[in-house]
Amino acid sequence: MATQGTQQGSYVDAGNEYVRDMAYIGDRITAEPGRSQDPSGHDKKPAEITTPTWPVEPGRYRLVAAKACPWANRAIIVRDLLGLQDVISLGTPGPTHDARSWTFDLDPDGLDPVLGIHWLQDAYFKRVPDYPKGITVPAVVEESTGQVVTNDFPWITHDLFFEWKAFHKEGAPDLWPAAVREEMEEVMRRIFTEVNNGVYRCGFAGSQESFDEAYDRLWTALDWLEERLSTRRYLMGDAITEADVRLFTTLVRFDPVYHGHFKCNRQKLSEMPVLWAYARDLFQTPGFGNNVDFEQIKQHYYVVHADINPTQIVPKGPDLAGWTTPHGREALG
């Protein structure tokens, strides 16, 4: 996601708190026509489905997801954890974008090798001419037509698990375990509102009052997570779930970006012993750290958010060597 619009430098609404626009292209990709599941995993009857559905079909879709963006990064990680690399292709825009949209400047000639486009905007316009909202990642694009299917990021990872199960690798993790799903949804809601989006409410606050409120809410939630994870290895117990993926993509950006750039500076992540060990544990798990690019992360935030960082200077620090040090979390399960 990262952007609510594509114009660099237009993220802070002076005098107001930051409100994220959550309206996306809500189409779903489902295993059976006329069937989907809600986030609780309960089947919906065909008559209850109001969003268009597309069929699960290996080789039909391309996930366009920038490693710089936390919302897109979670889709990359889930695709990797489930072993869908040969089923859904991956296009990776560079860490910055121009006034039009995300660009494929990491690819030769700045051209996505499958979609044949320079700007992700082109895929949106093929679906909705003059698409009026932000050109966001992650986006799932149909390769044959080049049009966006969906950019509804919470559903993208949900459906990679529930709808693409026939193509999961052997031993793929159960990211939505039925036994704890209800509690997990509550945990994920709090993580989203207070942490994932909470750092943005701090960074894009348009007044001191809105910043102070966002800052206090963020640190209340981080203290809650520090306590919760002191007695369990992962958020829901002994196994990695979708909740851990969603928290990780914020934590891994905390010291390089959110602590300074977004003024979330009560402590660094590396100064919170439990969360720091937990984040290192995930980072060292295949699927997580290998899909993190710290340089791209820093380039994105410090260059694109020109109203917060008008010089667009990208800092050299922090020292990232600690991410590969022993975490000691094995003792918890």
Number of C-alpha atoms within 10 A of each C-alpha: 21 20 22 16 19 21 17 18 16 16 22 18 13 11 12 15 20 23 13 11 11 9 10 14 18 16 19 24 24 21 19 12 13 18 18 24 18 13 16 12 15 9 12 13 11 11 8 11 14 10 12 14 19 17 14 21 14 13 13 15 23 22 25 26 26 32 27 28 24 26 22 26 26 28 28 26 24 24 24 20 22 22 19 20 14 12 18 18 19 18 22 22 26 20 24 24 21 12 11 16 23 25 23 26 18 14 15 9 10 16 17 21 13 13 19 13 16 20 21 26 21 22 25 26 16 14 17 13 10 11 14 10 14 20 26 27 29 30 28 28 25 19 18 12 13 22 22 26 23 24 26 21 22 14 19 25 23 20 20 21 24 20 21 19 14 10 17 20 14 8 9 13 18 15 21 21 16 11 8 12 17 14 11 21 16 12 15 19 14 15 22 16 15 22 25 22 19 24 25 22 27 27 24 26 26 18 16 13 13 17 23 14 14 26 23 16 18 23 19 14 17 19 13 11 18 17 13 16 19 17 14 18 23 22 23 20 14 12 15 19 21 24 21 21 21 24 20 24 23 25 21 25 20 21 22 23 25 23 18 13 20 20 16 24 15 11 12 15 22 16 11 13 12 22 22 19 22 23 24 25 22 22 20 16 12 12 19 24 19 12 16 20 16 16 15 16 21 24 20 23 24 21 21 26 23 17 16 19 15 12 10 16 12 15 13 9 10 9 9 10 7 11 19 12 11 11 18 12 19 10 7 13 11
